[in-house]
Amino acid sequence: MKFSVLAMLGVALRVALWWAVPHMLAGDAWHNDQITLNLIAGHGFSHSTMAPWYPDALRSPAYNFLMLLPCYLFYGAGLVPFAQMALDVATGWLLYRMVAEDRGERAALWATGLFFLAPYEAIFSTLELTETLTTFLIAWWWWALRRNDYGAAFLGGLLILCRPVLGPLAVLAPCLARSRRPWPARLAIYVLVPLAVISPWMVRNELSFGRPTFGSPASLGVSLYLGAVMDDNVHLTDEGQAEMAMDGQQWNRRSNMPAAMAVALDDRLKAIALAAMRRHPGAWGVHVVRQAIRLWWAADDGVADYAPDVPMSRLVALATVLPWCQRALLLLALFGLWRGPRQWAVVPLIFTLCYAPIHVEPRFAVPAETALCALAAQAVTKKGEPVVRPKEH
């Protein structure tokens, strides 16, 4: 019953934010929407707005196929936020069960309450972005690691297809799994099953772009470029500045771009970024530290870009409330980490290592919310408190 009350409060918060902050399709949300419309129209996995329908080089397929496509086919785009709210409830249930196993029911209710009532997590369930699905996949993957090697390995493959940068989570899975299998068998499962899941996407990339990548074939270069160059932490020569300006103008996510051009442009952007890093390794190190801090402490994006018609007073209030709620959760999680156990720290650590070297937006850390809530629950429950697990029904 207590979990049900928390879940209802969480849904109420998400519905309230969906009503109070009407969003528009912009940036990544527009891109995801356009790909889904082209899939329905039979134009393939493309973001083009007209023929020829060039294959998309920036997105990975899991979000479109697992979330947007079913929603659009049944009840249209209006179903997306409500389907994502349902995923959030499922994520909360998985979090509740796992924390209850480790720390008892009281800690589980604290963790679940923090998850459902954290507004930063809630705001993204109303947007056509990958945050909600990735959060759910990570929670389900962590749940499966305790129970079923094959299920966890399969979910690791889906997680790569949703956020390729989080591939290290799937790589570490054999070490994190509570498996009784011998190491050779365990390694075989956690290598071969994810490979089978991502292989169709790799074949598609090979046929379309000449690169059998498991992620987006033309996104590494632009990610390094945006992080190292446009964040003004690593400086270029005058020639590099001129080429940066030219390439930056060409890189328009809404433009129709042939596959060969997209790959060539990404290679050029990557070369610019890597050259800047080699010339200024100290500045690059400062950049990585600053990006890691921004990832966890800033928490200031994701509203204004997608809700330009919202009154400024409401946006200012949200831009104040959202980051400070997230920072409070982070501080609680750090205190909970000190009290231990520390197994949940693996997810935030991997997020930091994966995202800090590239261009960072604080919303990228949202899928680690479940881990922060589990750690924060340790901060508000007594150390050494008897573990009281909920009864099975």
C-alpha positions in Angstrom: 0.0 0.0 0.0 2.8 2.4 0.9 4.4 1.8 -2.5 1.1 2.4 -4.2 0.7 5.8 -2.5 4.2 6.9 -3.6 3.5 5.7 -7.1 0.3 7.7 -7.3 2.1 10.8 -6.0 4.8 10.3 -8.6 2.3 10.0 -11.4 0.5 13.1 -10.1 3.7 15.1 -10.2 4.5 14.0 -13.7 0.9 14.9 -14.9 1.2 18.3 -13.2 4.5 19.0 -14.9 3.2 17.8 -18.3 0.2 20.2 -17.9 2.2 23.1 -16.5 5.1 23.0 -19.0 3.7 22.4 -22.5 6.6 21.3 -24.7 7.4 21.7 -28.4 9.3 19.4 -30.6 12.8 20.9 -30.7 16.4 19.6 -30.9 16.7 15.9 -30.1 12.9 15.5 -29.6 12.3 16.8 -33.1 14.9 14.4 -34.4 13.3 11.4 -32.7 9.9 12.4 -33.9 11.0 12.7 -37.5 12.7 9.3 -37.5 9.5 7.7 -36.2 7.3 9.4 -38.8 9.6 8.2 -41.5 9.6 4.6 -40.2 5.8 4.6 -40.2 5.8 6.1 -43.8 8.2 3.4 -45.0 11.1 5.7 -45.5 13.4 3.7 -43.2 15.5 5.0 -40.2 15.9 8.5 -41.6 15.6 12.0 -40.3 15.1 13.5 -43.8 12.1 15.7 -44.4 11.9 14.9 -48.1 13.2 12.5 -50.7 15.8 11.1 -51.0 15.5 9.6 -47.5 19.1 9.5 -46.3 19.8 7.1 -43.5 20.2 8.7 -40.1 23.7 8.8 -38.8 23.2 10.3 -35.3 20.6 8.2 -33.5 20.6 4.7 -32.1 17.4 2.7 -32.7 16.2 1.5 -29.3 14.2 4.5 -28.3 12.3 4.8 -31.6 11.5 1.1 -31.8 10.7 0.4 -28.2 8.9 3.6 -27.2 7.9 6.0 -30.0 6.9 3.6 -32.8 4.4 1.6 -30.6 2.9 4.8 -29.2 2.6 6.5 -32.6 1.0 3.4 -34.2 -1.7 3.0 -31.5 -2.7 6.4 -30.2 -0.3 8.9 -31.7 2.3 11.2 -30.2 0.0 12.2 -27.3 0.5 8.7 -25.8 4.3 9.1 -25.4 4.4 11.0 -22.1 1.8 8.7 -20.5 3.7 5.6 -21.7 6.9 7.0 -20.2 5.1 7.7 -16.9 4.1 4.1 -16.8 7.7 3.1 -17.4 8.7 5.4 -14.5 6.3 3.5 -12.2 7.8 0.2 -13.4 11.3 1.6 -12.7 10.2 2.7 -9.2 8.9 -0.8 -8.5 12.2 -2.4 -9.5 14.1 0.1 -7.4 11.8 -0.7 -4.4 12.3 -4.5 -4.7 16.1 -4.2 -5.0 16.7 -1.8 -2.2 14.3 -3.9 0.0 16.5 -6.9 -0.7 19.6 -5.1 0.3 18.5 -2.7 3.1 15.0 -3.5 4.1 11.5 -2.0 3.5 12.1 1.3 5.2 15.1 2.1 3.0 13.2 0.9 0.0 10.3 3.3 0.6 12.8 6.2 1.1 14.5 5.3 -2.2 11.3 5.0 -4.1 9.9 8.2 -2.6 13.0 10.1 -3.6 12.7 8.7 -7.1 9.0 9.4 -7.6 9.1 12.9 -6.1 12.3 14.1 -7.7 11.1 16.8 -10.2 14.2 16.5 -12.4 13.4 12.9 -13.2 9.7 13.7 -13.6 10.2 16.5 -16.1 11.9 14.3 -18.7 9.1 11.7 -18.7 7.1 14.4 -20.6 9.6 14.8 -23.4 10.4 12.6 -26.5 14.0 11.9 -25.2 15.7 8.7 -24.2 16.1 9.5 -20.5 13.0 7.7 -19.3 13.6 4.5 -21.3 17.3 4.4 -20.4 16.5 4.8 -16.7 14.1 1.9 -16.9 16.5 -0.3 -18.9 19.3 0.3 -16.3 17.0 -0.6 -13.4 15.7 -3.7 -15.2 19.3 -4.7 -16.1 20.5 -4.3 -12.5 17.5 -6.4 -11.4 18.3 -9.1 -13.9 21.9 -9.2 -12.8 20.7 -10.6 -9.5 18.6 -13.3 -11.1 19.2 -14.3 -14.8 22.4 -14.0 -16.8 20.7 -14.3 -20.1 18.1 -11.7 -19.3 20.8 -9.3 -18.0 22.9 -9.9 -21.1 20.0 -9.2 -23.4 19.2 -6.0 -21.6 22.8 -5.0 -21.9 22.4 -5.2 -25.6 19.3 -3.1 -25.6 21.0 -0.5 -23.3 23.8 -0.2 -25.9 21.2 0.4 -28.6 19.6 3.1 -26.5 22.8 4.9 -25.3 25.9 3.5 -26.9 28.2 5.6 -24.7 27.0 3.3 -21.8 28.5 0.2 -23.4 31.0 -0.1 -20.4 28.0 -1.0 -18.2 27.4 -4.1 -20.4 31.1 -4.9 -20.4 31.3 -4.8 -16.6 28.1 -7.0 -16.2 30.0 -10.3 -15.7 31.7 -8.8 -12.7 28.5 -7.4 -11.2 26.3 -10.4 -11.8 25.3 -12.7 -9.0 25.9 -15.7 -11.0 26.9 -19.3 -10.0 28.1 -20.1 -13.5 31.9 -20.6 -14.0 33.7 -17.6 -15.5 34.1 -18.9 -19.0 30.4 -19.6 -19.4 29.4 -16.3 -17.8 31.8 -14.4 -20.1 30.4 -16.2 -23.1 26.8 -15.2 -22.2 27.7 -11.6 -21.6 29.6 -11.2 -24.8 27.6 -13.3 -27.3 24.0 -12.3 -26.3 24.6 -8.5 -26.5 26.5 -9.0 -29.7 23.4 -10.9 -31.2 21.2 -8.0 -30.1 23.2 -5.3 -31.7 24.4 -7.2 -34.8 21.4 -6.2 -37.0 22.2 -2.5 -36.2 25.9 -3.1 -37.0 24.9 -4.7 -40.4 22.7 -1.7 -41.2 25.6 0.7 -40.4 28.0 -1.4 -42.6 25.5 -1.3 -45.5 24.6 2.3 -45.2 27.9 4.0 -44.0 30.6 1.4 -44.5 31.1 1.2 -40.7 29.8 -1.7 -38.7 29.6 0.4 -35.5 27.4 -0.6 -32.6 26.5 3.1 -32.0 25.7 6.0 -34.2 28.1 6.0 -37.2 28.6 9.8 -37.2 28.3 11.0 -33.6 31.7 10.4 -32.0 33.4 13.2 -33.8 30.7 15.8 -33.2 30.5 14.8 -29.5 34.3 15.3 -29.1 34.2 18.4 -31.1 31.4 20.0 -29.1 33.1 19.0 -25.8 36.6 20.0 -26.6 36.1 23.0 -28.9 32.7 24.6 -28.5 32.8 24.4 -24.7 35.9 26.8 -24.9 38.1 24.6 -22.7 40.5 23.6 -25.4 41.7 26.3 -27.8 42.4 25.9 -31.5 44.9 27.6 -33.8 43.7 30.3 -36.2 43.4 27.7 -39.0 41.6 25.4 -36.7 39.1 28.1 -35.8 38.3 28.8 -39.4 37.8 25.2 -40.2 35.7 24.8 -37.0 33.4 27.6 -38.1 32.9 26.1 -41.6 32.3 22.6 -40.3 30.1 23.8 -37.5 27.8 25.6 -40.0 27.5 22.4 -42.1 26.5 20.2 -39.2 22.8 20.8 -39.1 20.8 18.0 -37.7 17.7 18.9 -39.7 19.5 19.0 -43.0 19.4 16.2 -45.6 22.9 14.8 -45.7 24.1 11.8 -47.7 25.7 9.0 -45.8 29.2 9.6 -47.2 29.0 13.3 -46.3 27.9 12.7 -42.8 30.7 10.3 -42.1 33.3 12.5 -43.7 32.1 15.5 -41.7 32.2 13.6 -38.5 35.7 12.4 -39.2 36.8 16.0 -39.8 35.2 17.2 -36.6 36.9 14.4 -34.7 40.3 15.2 -36.2 39.9 18.9 -35.2 39.0 17.9 -31.6 41.8 15.4 -31.2 44.4 17.8 -32.6 43.2 20.4 -30.1 43.5 17.9 -27.3 47.1 16.9 -28.3 48.2 20.5 -28.4 46.7 21.4 -25.0 46.6 18.3 -22.8 46.4 20.4 -19.6 43.4 22.3 -20.9 41.9 18.9 -21.9 42.3 17.6 -18.4 40.6 20.7 -17.0 37.8 20.2 -19.5 37.2 16.7 -18.3 37.0 17.7 -14.6 34.7 20.6 -15.4 32.5 18.4 -17.5 32.3 15.8 -14.6 31.2 18.6 -12.2 28.7 20.0 -14.7 27.2 16.5 -15.3 26.2 16.2 -11.6 26.0 19.7 -10.2 24.6 21.9 -12.9 21.2 20.2 -13.6 20.0 23.3 -15.4 19.0 22.3 -18.9 16.0 20.5 -20.5 13.2 23.0 -19.9 13.8 26.2 -21.7 14.9 24.5 -24.9 11.7 22.5 -25.2 9.2 25.0 -23.6 9.7 28.4 -25.2 6.0 29.4 -24.9 5.9 28.9 -21.1 5.7 32.2 -19.1 9.2 33.4 -18.1 8.2 33.5 -14.4 7.3 29.8 -14.5 10.5 28.9 -16.3 12.6 30.8 -13.8 10.9 28.9 -11.0 11.5 25.6 -12.6 15.1 26.5 -13.4 15.6 27.2 -9.7 13.7 24.3 -8.2 15.0 21.5 -10.6 18.7 21.9 -10.1 18.6 22.4 -6.3 16.4 19.4 -5.8 18.9 17.4 -7.9 21.8 18.8 -6.0 20.2 17.9 -2.7 19.7 14.3 -4.0 23.3 14.2 -5.0 24.5 15.3 -1.6 22.3 12.7 0.1 23.7 10.1 -2.2 27.3 11.1 -1.3 26.5 10.8 2.4 24.9 7.4 1.7 27.9 6.3 -0.2 30.1 7.1 2.8 27.8 4.9 5.0 27.8 2.0 2.5 27.3 -0.5 1.0 28.7 1.0 -2.2 27.5 -1.3 -5.0 25.1 1.3 -6.4 28.0 3.7 -7.0 29.0 1.7 -10.1 26.3 3.3 -12.3 27.2 7.0 -11.4 30.9 6.2 -11.8 30.5 4.7 -15.2 28.3 7.7 -16.2 31.1 10.1 -15.2 33.8 8.2 -17.0 31.8 7.8 -20.2 30.4 11.4 -20.4 33.1 13.7 -19.0 35.5 13.4 -22.0 32.8 14.6 -24.4 30.2 17.3 -24.6 28.0 17.0 -21.5 24.5 18.1 -20.8 23.4 17.5 -17.2 20.3 15.7 -18.4 22.6 12.9 -19.6 22.9 11.9 -15.9 19.1 11.4 -15.4 19.2 7.6 -16.1 21.5 7.3 -13.0 18.7 8.6 -10.8 17.8 5.2 -9.5 21.4 4.6 -8.2 21.4 8.1 -6.6 18.1 7.3 -4.8 19.3 4.0 -3.6 22.5 5.6 -2.2 20.5 8.5 -0.7 18.2 6.0 1.1 21.3 4.8 3.0 21.8 8.4 4.3 18.3 8.6 5.8 18.2 5.1 7.4 20.3 4.1 10.5 23.5 2.3 10.0 23.2 -1.2 11.3 19.4 -1.0 11.3 17.8 -4.5 11.2 16.7 -5.4 7.7 13.0 -5.9 7.5 12.0 -7.1 4.0 8.5 -6.7 2.7 6.3 -9.7 2.6 5.8 -11.6 -0.6 2.2 -11.7 -1.9 
